[in-house]
């Protein structure tokens, strides 16, 4: 596919891509022939001009939903309509690339290029974030060794990170050799690092400096918060991140420019690409298409209640992606039996889609459904079941064959999105909850209005941790709910639209620099694990260095 597109002359040089966005040559920082970074200077004195389109999805299933593929296809569809368009997407983590999910560069005719480079240590951003995080860890343990910190070794909350799924590192003991201070520690995956969140939510380098200084790394024996600023290495962390803060510029197979920058997961972090990249896309195009990780209940809610609250951004339209196969799974069909037509199962599964549509409409923006077509598998009767229900709900619905046809396959969806934006008169953006209400009430608002839960319950350990946060004045922040992506509840086995369930919060983590409080729900871990047969086992590299077997 990539070779065919290149042969038709659709792909552009970096210089052509920059010119398409109105970027000056001196703002472009090439990383080889097919990818670059863009200097933050490009954002100065360039006001927002574009409309922001947020793409999310129904609750994911092993059948696949294709949220990123639809985002890319929609942007290509807008371009096919003659609209100046840009993408603002997250970077893939190597954990899923080598684990279960695969990469995050789309699929088929709606893909980003160069796919392998984007999926593997893209322009060094994740390694830089990992190094900055672990520099703080090393300096912290060094201070404990020399007794130059007021930090209590038993109350350290800062963890090391690596960009790989490794369950063995969730809990470790450090300081065993060389007379170190022995203490319990652990690893998170890099997308869950607060350094990642700080970079993604920062407006510029000075804002990033402020955020890094405000990171809470632990507590004193008297339970007073200890901040990263106390260790004197913020500028060293900024030095490591000096290039990583610049957004990355690549393109889709149809030549749509894409800023791909930052990559927090939505189930264990806030799930959005960087504020800088989103604002740069809005400054360079009439329509900017972005996506928020996993389903609306996770990524999109955090996009709206964390990212938009902090940055002043607000979407002009929200697109929810669904597939016939995912709807059938939510309707009770086993993954092995998804091929036979089953309109009744689709109708049963629509309850899950309706839950996300109900949630999205609370933010008072136009909401649309993109039915991501599995060509040759989805039947007219199954498609009609979705379209009929959407019509009953007053929600525009377009079938999008973005995998097979790229932008042409998303033309109807693009037309519906443009029409919805042009005819809407949205109220000023308002987050779902106020920071003036108690933490438990904030979580209860999310759980009831977004998940459909009956209530929220805190374990004794969570109550104790919350009291510690409140004592230190660390709770007047948005809530980042960390829960399974596989269900609206905190139980991954509950598909569809579960009812009368309670969300259990077992612990809290503070991301004070990023500006949110993380509530750990159910058995969610901030260091994922590999499946029995990792995707890494299928990847091959030939004598010329060409990679095969990598999921898109």
Secondary structure, 3 states (H helix, E strand, C coil): CHHHHHHCCCCCCHHHHHHHCCCCHHHEEECCCCCEEECHHHHCCCCCCCEEEEEEECCCCCCCCCHHHHHHHHHHHHHHCCCCEEEEECCCCHHHHHCCCCCCCEECCEEEECHHHHHCCHHHHHHHHHHHHHHHHHHHHHHHHHCCCCCCHHHECCCEEECCCCHHHCCEEECCCCCCCCEEECEEEHHHCHHHHHHHHCCCHHHHHHHHHCCEEEECCCCCEEEHHHHCCHHHHHHHCCCCCCCEEEEECCCCEEEECCCCCCCCCCCCCCHHHHHHHHHHCCEEEEECCCCHHHHHHHHHHHHHHHHCCCCCEEEEEECHHHHHHHCCCCHHHCCCCCHHHHHHHHHHHHHHHHHHHCCCCEEEEEEECCCCCCCHHHHHHHHHHHHHHCCEEEEECHHHHCCHHHHHHHHHHHHHHHHCCCCCCCCCCCCCCCHHHHHHHHHHHHHCCCEEEECHHHHHHHHHHHHCCCCCCEEEEECCCCCCCCCCCCCCCCCCCEEEEEEEEEECCCCEEEEEECCCCCCCCCCCCCHHHHCEECCCCCEECCCC
